[in-house]
Amino acid sequence: MSIKRSPLLFSLALGLIASSLVSVNALAHEGHDHEAMKKAEKKIEGALSTLPAADQKLAKEQRFCPIMTYDRLGSMGTPLKVMIEGKPVFLCCKACVEDAKKGGAKTVKTVMKLRDSTATLAKLPMNERMAVEAQKYCAVANTSFLGSMGAPLKLEIDGKPVYLCCGGCTKKAQADPAGTLAKAQKLIKAGTLEGHDHATHGHGEQKH
């Protein structure tokens, strides 16, 4: 029976992320290549290794750019470090510097959320972590980074995995499973857009 037609089964499908999670290949766009993913990780590691040791640690803890929030630090070369509100902030490229500085305290707050998310998701196996990061934001609270409020919740709608930031989003997800699935797929699509286009990709949390 479809979860869409059965609230009971929908509820039973809800739970903390565990070893039964689908691989990142099922969540990401069609044609996802694990070998390509390994090469990308190697490229990122190489870019981060060019930073001083202390900055490497901070960049790895942040993991993503606070402006282009789907962009891994190091995916576009050595991350840029800027000081905002007296705090170190790492950016994916020069194109993000102006927006980051203009955001001020909001940029710093986004960095803190990214750090919280990274610390939580780091406890997951790589495939599970990549699956969650493919969606990036909660399918209900679209400005909430998955992992920033503790371990994300996983549910399945029409056989597809969907992630929520916390139990507080469960009722809204149950009330509109089709809409929740659509939001999750839209979030995943946002992360697979090609290139680094500020005009269409949005600026961090402002878009969601």
Secondary structure, DSSP 4 states (H G I P E B T S, - for coil): --GGG-HHHHHHT-EE--TTPPPHHHHS-TT--HHHHHHHHHHHHHHHTTS-HHHHHHHHHH-B-SSSTTSBTTTTSSPEEEEETTEEEEESSGGGHHHHHHHTHHHHHHHHHHHHHHHHHTTS-HHHHHHHHHH-B-SSSTTSBTTTTSSPEEEEETTEEEEESSGGGHHHHHH-HHHHHHHHHHHHHHHT-SS--HHHH--GGGG-
